[in-house]
């Protein structure tokens, strides 16, 4: 079992079969949304971290949804949002940062 603590939040991975897809589904269930574009290299890096599991992520493409991105206060890419709050500065987030924000377990394959 792995237990990590950041700023008082604990992320526990006690299940050795918890996959990146499970992690992505947990983030989506926690109403965490990634805002980005097709041309953003940092967005591509973030997507690559998830691999095929990125299809489970709530993703808003700001190239095709500029009004939604403006309304959400998106000023850079990628930006992750949980509820009404932006998750730190725009940029690639680690799985640990996302797991802490969504109270999700980390994938066991890390």
FENURTA-V159794 format. One record per residue. N is the residue number from 0. RES is the residue in three letters. SS is DSSP state (H for helix, E for strand, - for the rest). PHI is phi in radians with two decimals (* if undefined). Layout:
BEGIN
((N RES SS PHI) (N RES SS PHI))
END
This chain:
BEGIN
((0 UNK - *) (1 UNK E -1.98) (2 UNK E -2.20) (3 UNK E -2.08) (4 UNK E -2.25) (5 UNK E -2.38) (6 UNK - 0.83) (7 UNK - 1.49) (8 UNK E -1.68) (9 UNK E -1.95) (10 UNK E -2.04) (11 UNK E -2.03) (12 UNK E -2.11) (13 UNK - -1.78) (14 UNK - -1.90) (15 UNK - -1.29) (16 UNK - -1.93) (17 UNK - -1.33) (18 UNK - -1.67) (19 UNK H -1.10) (20 UNK H -1.14) (21 UNK H -1.05) (22 UNK H -1.09) (23 UNK H -1.09) (24 UNK H -1.12) (25 UNK H -1.10) (26 UNK H -1.07) (27 UNK H -1.14) (28 UNK H -1.13) (29 UNK - -1.47) (30 UNK - 1.04) (31 UNK E -1.60) (32 UNK E -2.17) (33 UNK E -1.79) (34 UNK E -1.84) (35 UNK E -2.87) (36 UNK - -2.42) (37 UNK - -1.32) (38 UNK - -1.57) (39 UNK - -1.34) (40 UNK H -1.18) (41 UNK H -1.19) (42 UNK H -1.12) (43 UNK H -1.09) (44 UNK H -1.09) (45 UNK H -1.11) (46 UNK H -1.08) (47 UNK H -1.09) (48 UNK H -1.04) (49 UNK H -1.52) (50 UNK H 1.06) (51 UNK H -1.10) (52 UNK H -1.19) (53 UNK H -1.07) (54 UNK H -1.08) (55 UNK H -1.52) (56 UNK - -1.38) (57 UNK E -1.24) (58 UNK E -2.16) (59 UNK E -1.96) (60 UNK E -1.49) (61 UNK - -1.24) (62 UNK - -1.14) (63 UNK - -1.87) (64 UNK - -2.36) (65 UNK H -1.09) (66 UNK H -1.15) (67 UNK H -1.12) (68 UNK H -1.20) (69 UNK H -1.08) (70 UNK H -1.12) (71 UNK - -1.44) (72 UNK - 1.39) (73 UNK - -1.31) (74 UNK - -2.11) (75 UNK - -2.83) (76 UNK - -2.27) (77 UNK - -1.27) (78 UNK E -2.15) (79 UNK E -1.82) (80 UNK E -2.27) (81 UNK E -2.14) (82 UNK - 1.07) (83 UNK - -1.74) (84 UNK E -1.96) (85 UNK E -1.40) (86 UNK - -1.55) (87 UNK - 1.16) (88 UNK - -1.36) (89 UNK - -1.02) (90 UNK - 2.38) (91 UNK - -1.10) (92 UNK - -1.85) (93 UNK - -1.32) (94 UNK H -1.06) (95 UNK H -1.13) (96 UNK H -1.06) (97 UNK H -1.21) (98 UNK H -1.10) (99 UNK H -1.14) (100 UNK H -1.13) (101 UNK H -1.68) (102 UNK - 0.94) (103 UNK - -1.91) (104 UNK - -1.27) (105 UNK - -1.37) (106 UNK - -1.09) (107 UNK - -1.23) (108 UNK - -1.39) (109 UNK - -1.29))
END
